[in-house]
Structures are given as C-alpha cells and as structure tokens.
Amino acid sequence: MTMRSFRAPPLPLAPQEYDKSYLDQLVRVLNIYFTHLDSQNALHLEGLTLTNLTEAPVGLPPFSLYRDGRSVKILLPQDTGVEGLSATVSLGSVTVTIG
C-alpha cells in the first residue's frame, strides 16, 4: 500500500560551522513537515483492501466503514445505526356529549 500526495520535505544540508540562517531554514522545513502531519488532509491510499466489513452499522463509532450491498459507506456522526424500526399506534373511542 502506498501513500500519495504526501512527501517529506528535503532537509537542507548542514554547513561545516554553525550558521543561524541554516538553523532557521531547518526549523521552517520541520514546521512544514509537522504541520502537514497534523493537518486534517485526507490520506490517499492505493491498493487498500477491505475485508469482513459489517453490513449493519449498529453500535459502530462515527466514521466507521460498513457495507451496504456492493457499496462501502461511512457512518457519519449525524447518522444513527439502528437495527430494525417498528412502531405501534392504536386509537380508542372518544365520546363527546354536548348538553
């Protein structure tokens, strides 16, 4: 499995003696690297195989993957995984007397 759209930035080569501009450049490159790692950008994968996905999203945490027929779906926080749904309604009789 390979990751796309993310490459570690090349680090600058160190000089023979201490150089403030080199150290500043190194810190900038490392900040870019760690900012990218901490970002919420999507992770793109090639060759990912998902096996044994559940068909019932009941009890799964948000953002879990599940199978719906031949489709793979993501359980979003606003979705609820409910197994079965039933309702019963009965009406009685009402008597109205106007005197």
C-alpha positions as a printed Julia matrix, in Angstrom:
99×3 Matrix{Float64}:
   0.0    0.0    0.0
   1.45   3.36  -0.96
   0.61   6.86   0.2
   0.09   9.58  -2.38
   0.08  13.38  -2.09
   2.47  13.49   0.85
   6.21  13.72   0.67
   8.58  14.67   3.45
  10.34  17.94   2.57
  14.05  17.67   1.78
  16.19  18.8    4.69
  18.91  21.37   3.98
  22.5   20.13   4.14
  24.38  21.21   7.25
  27.28  23.65   6.89
  30.7   22.91   8.39
  30.23  25.57  11.08
  27.2   26.9   12.95
  25.07  29.16  10.78
  21.94  30.87  12.14
  20.29  31.06   8.72
  20.79  27.3    8.24
  19.15  26.57  11.59
  16.25  28.93  10.77
  15.79  27.17   7.42
  15.85  23.75   9.11
  13.22  24.83  11.66
  10.98  26.18   8.85
  11.21  22.89   6.93
  10.45  20.84  10.07
   7.48  23.11  10.85
   6.09  22.48   7.36
   6.59  18.75   7.84
   4.88  18.55  11.23
   2.07  20.92  10.19
   1.3   18.62   7.28
   1.34  15.56   9.54
  -1.04  17.28  11.97
  -3.39  18.55   9.26
  -6.83  17.19   8.56
  -5.99  16.5    4.91
  -7.34  13.27   3.55
  -5.0   10.33   3.35
  -4.87   8.88  -0.16
  -4.01   5.21  -0.35
  -3.52   2.91  -3.32
  -4.09  -0.82  -3.1
  -6.24  -0.78   0.03
  -8.24  -3.98   0.56
 -11.15  -4.02   2.99
 -12.38  -7.42   4.11
 -15.09  -8.56   6.53
 -16.9   -5.22   6.67
 -20.1   -5.4    8.69
 -23.39  -4.87   6.89
 -25.09  -3.46   9.98
 -23.68  -0.16  11.29
 -25.31  -0.75  14.68
 -23.03   0.27  17.54
 -20.17   1.48  15.32
 -18.33   4.67  16.25
 -18.57   7.68  13.9
 -16.51   7.46  10.68
 -16.58   3.65  10.68
 -16.83   1.9    7.33
 -19.62  -0.56   6.63
 -21.01  -2.41   3.62
 -24.38  -1.61   2.07
 -24.84  -4.13  -0.73
 -21.88  -3.65  -3.07
 -21.16  -0.14  -1.74
 -18.89   0.88   1.13
 -20.31   3.66   3.28
 -19.02   5.82   6.13
 -21.09   6.19   9.3
 -21.22   9.94   9.9
 -21.8   11.42  13.38
 -25.3   12.62  12.48
 -26.27   9.15  11.21
 -27.58   6.55  13.59
 -27.07   2.86  13.18
 -30.41   1.41  14.24
 -31.22  -2.25  13.85
 -34.85  -2.52  12.81
 -37.52   0.03  13.39
 -41.09  -0.56  14.48
 -43.99   1.47  15.76
 -47.43   0.6   17.07
 -50.34   3.01  17.18
 -53.83   2.28  18.45
 -56.84   4.52  18.65
 -59.56   4.12  21.22
 -63.03   5.56  21.13
 -63.95   9.1   22.04
 -67.43  10.14  23.18
 -68.41  13.76  23.04
 -71.62  14.85  24.79
 -72.98  18.31  24.28
 -75.73  19.23  26.64
